[in-house]
Amino acid sequence: MFSSSSSSSSSSSLFSSVLFMFICMLLFATVAPTNDTVLKPMQELKKLKRIRSHLKKINRPSIKTIRSADGDLIDCVLSHLQPAFDHPMLKGQKPLEPPAQRPTGHNSSDEKIETFQLWTESNEFCPEGTVPIRRTTEKDVLRASSLKRFGRKIIRRVRRDTTSGGHEHAVAFVNGDQYYGAKANINVWTPAVTDSYEFSLSQLWVISGSFGNDLNTVEAGWQVSPQLYGDGYPRFFTYWTTDAYQTTGCYNLLCSGFVQTNNRIAIGAAISPRSSYNSKQFDIGIMIWKDPKHGHWWLQFGSGLLIGYWPSFLFSHLQRHASMIQFGGEIVNTRSRGYHTSTQMGSGHFADEGFGKASYFRNLKVVDWDNSLLPLTNLHLLADHPNCYDIKAGKNNVWGDYIYYGGPGRNERCQ
């Protein structure tokens, strides 16, 4: 009997030990870190370090900072310390003086500066000798698909096969000649952008090269881009590329390239006021032209405010002249399958609705070889999906050449 009791007790003890070990193994398996859980925080830490290092490169020490009503911080940076002067061809230099002569036929009296930027409503400006730069934050960079693509457009073609990459356009263009600039007044709206990876813009393109990898462009206008800016405000922007948006160029001052010379306009800052449906309309004047003396491409905003220039050495084809000028709207449609995006272009209304309802470009002109502003000849219109966004052109004595364009995106005719 004793022996039997001892054996039973021993078996029970062994069973308890095995059960305890099994429970421990289960607990260990539950709480023990896997390779993924160890690596993920390390990867995130490395990513954050790379982002902070990048922010140090593009956010420069300022002598004054202005807080905008929309939350933006506008840093007043000494002009020779702006990101452009990181470029090897510009190191140690200072911004050039504005060209002595603007294109013949330019008349600032037809361009009232009725549209300003939100950050200036406090009546604070950056001192002379500085340029206002919108401060980039960690959140701005984290919204991008990658640090490498931050500040760059999605790779796409400009006109032929324009739906490539989900980009859709309603544009007017001229080509087949040599162009040295262009000018237009662009109606400003606040189109709804329904996905954080989509945008809606209205701009002027100056283009040269083929529609392959050697495409050169300089661009300016307004855009709503939640991914780039984190909100739905229309913002004044610039862009450039020399290889069809692949590895060169960027928005605004997010890389070395564009040289800003103006202390009153912040590229990338929100525009205020904006147009309202069947109510007061606002537009911005944009002119881009090639300085005949030095060959740089200068940008003008409103009635005579020179913003700065793209140095000619940035480009291959645009070192000589442009071969196409394009005016109009562009959106990104991320809905590759199923229904079309509801992201709006322009005012979100079709061209036929006209003034106060549809968005417009007016006073469309080009700059010729003699540095003269001329009316357009042989204007072409293109709408990738006219049931979603369309365009129409006209001419009168007040507006010269003009276009109405845009649309709501998804509707009963655009699925």
Buried (B, 14 or more C-beta within 10 A) or exposed (E): EEEEEEEEEEEEEEEEEEEEEEEEEEEEEEEEEEEEEEEEEEEEEEBEEEBEEBBEEBBBEBEBBBEBEBEBBBBBBBBBBBBBBBBEEBEEEEBBEBBEEBBEBBEBEBBEEBBBBBBBEEEBBBEEEBBBBBBBBEEBBEBBEEBEEBBBBBBBBBBEEBEEBBBBBBBBBBBEBEBBBBBBBBBBBBBBBBBEBBBBBBBBBBBBBEBEEEBBBBBBBBBBBBBBBBBBBBBBBBBBBBBBBEEBBBBBBBBBBBBBBBBBBBBBBBBBEBBEEEEEBBBBBBBBBBBBEEBBBBBBBBBEBBBBBBBBEBBBBBBBBBBBBBBBBBBBBBBEEEEBBBBBBBBBBBBEBEEBBBBBBBBBBBBBEEBBBBEBEEBBBBBBBBBBBBBBBBEEEEBBBBBBBBBBBBEEEBE
